[in-house]
Amino acid sequence: MGEVDVFARRSGTATAQVQVFTRRASGLVRVMSPYSAFAYNILNIGVIFPWVYITPLALDPGASVWAGILICGAFASLLAVVYAGLASAMPRTGGDYVFQSRTLRPWFGFATVAMMIITFFLQWQALGGWLVSVLGVYPLLTGLGVMTGNHTLVDWGAWYLVGWGPTIVTMVSSTIAALVLIKSFRWFVQLQWVMWYGFLLSYVLMVILFLTTSTSAFAQRYDTASAFVAGGSGAYQAILNNAITNGFTPARTVSILGTILVTPVALTSLGWVGYAQEQAGEIQGAQSLKNQMFINFGGGVVSMIMMAVLGLVVVRTVDQNWLSAAAYAAGAYNPAIPAPAIPPWFSSLAIMLTDSPILLFLMIIGIMLNAIQVVFNVIVGWTRVAVAMSIDGVLPKFVSHVSPRTHTPVYAHVIFLILGGYVFAYVYNLVPNYQVYTLAVTAVATVMYIGTALGGAVFPWTRKEVYRTAPISKYKIGPIPVITICGVIAAAFSATMLYYFLTVPFLVNVDLSNLGYSGNLFLYVVVAIFFGWVAYYFVRRAYLRRIGIDLDLAYKEIPPI
């Protein structure tokens, strides 16, 4: 449907023209199967996000990473139920934006999701390219260099750790991803099978090799690799000794508080259980609660288990106290401690698991493919939310232009490629101290989780007519809808995680004290962005009213397919 002109007449006299805004169909087509969306969700959730496995240990060496992941996953599963319930009732492009703007308030839903996806996703595009460069290209070149005695490969690998290396990788991978997605979303769906099965192969192989490598063998190989990369000897023990000399205290028992503080870091991965819903208009059978539970809940549970297993085997092989000391040194929490020659990201540590270039390649290539998929899915999420906002009218109309030939939002892709793939790739990697203004981008995502969880909690009352026919409406505990119970608990959990993000500096991987910034700067930036989008919303609504379009009417509708 398009926009409909309505003329009201009273007593034969025409009143002013009023244009009732009717949300038109997106033009996108359903080409992703439920299983493909399930794989998409796992790849997107980020089993490979490396900070999950070391940041909590830098804060508290006694933290149980695998247990913290399971705790976070249990609560994130409730959020997944909310996403499944909302998505099966409103299986439309736009995900969180559609859910919140239809169950809460339009201005709140728009501002919250615009703050995260339209704004901070520009940084996530840079992070996606960083993952490709640091978790994929660096360990592959460095490992091959160590195995073959080729220092040129080691030097090439080091170039991909910081600066122009990850910048160029982000720009190139973003360009390729945008071109594929512009040409055909179906192409991406087919390409994702390579990413999915390649990742599974690498994950299984890596877990097996960690399990079959002793701590002493790892330490010996780490010493050999570090000596080749940076010279010297005894690097494994030196990392632990230097950390202890500079105030690091090894753990003797499991720390309950440290384990709890794993949960907000794990949420940087597991919180994305409902991300596939941003392109729900392109998922087959998206109106089925069974399918949605498989995609969101199932994807979240499988990711949780995979993350917990990986965390467990890594710590078992490299030694928890050593990994904690290496993480503490690598994070620059104490400038007096020299950073390890080989950073303690899990894929870099995997270099020490084998002397076979073939096994190394098979371990790293799947991790790299998963990172490339992150580059793709960040673009997909941004463009689909932008399309939904544009179709509603709150963003300019050209943003939602979908090519009738390719069924893809071409202009939205170009906008995001320029801003996220090029501009932010440069800013994130090359502008000094830029992290001060962004810190933990998932802290902002947590605000979005709170909004969607609350939207699910009030869904049975704010959109009674939709809820009454929704598949999730059949499920109650006593008189209380299951989606309400899950929504309240998920919102409370997410709010607690947000509190930790804002009050525990180490959780954002940046120590601001030596830069002269207070810990409140990030909060000020987030608040400013949120209210900037709120102001934009009301200015846009006023402008549309002046030209005869009532934006409020768009939000009274559930979007068409």
Sequence and secondary structure as in RCSB ss.txt:
>XXXX:A:sequence
MGEVDVFARRSGTATAQVQVFTRRASGLVRVMSPYSAFAYNILNIGVIFPWVYITPLALDPGASVWAGILICGAF
ASLLAVVYAGLASAMPRTGGDYVFQSRTLRPWFGFATVAMMIITFFLQWQALGGWLVSVLGVYPLLTGLGVMTGN
HTLVDWGAWYLVGWGPTIVTMVSSTIAALVLIKSFRWFVQLQWVMWYGFLLSYVLMVILFLTTSTSAFAQRYDTA
SAFVAGGSGAYQAILNNAITNGFTPARTVSILGTILVTPVALTSLGWVGYAQEQAGEIQGAQSLKNQMFINFGGG
VVSMIMMAVLGLVVVRTVDQNWLSAAAYAAGAYNPAIPAPAIPPWFSSLAIMLTDSPILLFLMIIGIMLNAIQVV
FNVIVGWTRVAVAMSIDGVLPKFVSHVSPRTHTPVYAHVIFLILGGYVFAYVYNLVPNYQVYTLAVTAVATVMYI
GTALGGAVFPWTRKEVYRTAPISKYKIGPIPVITICGVIAAAFSATMLYYFLTVPFLVNVDLSNLGYSGNLFLYV
VVAIFFGWVAYYFVRRAYLRRIGIDLDLAYKEIPPI
>XXXX:A:secstr
   EEE  EETTEE   EEE           B HHHHHHHHHHHHTTT THHHHHHHHH TT  HHHHHHHHHHH
HHHHHHHHHHHHHHS  BTTHHHHHHHHS HHHHHHHHIIIIIIIHHHHHHHHHHHIIIIIIHHHHHHHHHHHT 
HHHHHHHHHTTSTHHHHHHHHHHHHHHHHHHHH HHHHHHHHHHHHHHHHHHHHHHHHHHHTS HHHHHHHHHHH
HHHHH  S HHHHHHHHHHHTT    SS  HHHHHTHHHHHHHHHGGGGGGGGBGGGBTTTT HHHHIIIIIIHH
HHHHHHHHHHHHHHHHHH HHHHHHHHHHHTTSSTTS   SS   HHHHGGGG S HHHHHHHHHHHHHHHHHHH
HHHHHHHHHHHHHHHHHTSS GGGG   TTT S HHHHHHHIIIIIIIHHHHHHHSTTGGGGTS HHHHHHHHHH
HHHHHHHHHHHHTHHHHHTSGGGG EETTEEHHHHHHHHHHHHHHHHHHHHHH GGGGT   GGGT  TTHHHHH
HHHHHHHHHHHHHHHHHHHHHTTEEHHHHTTS    
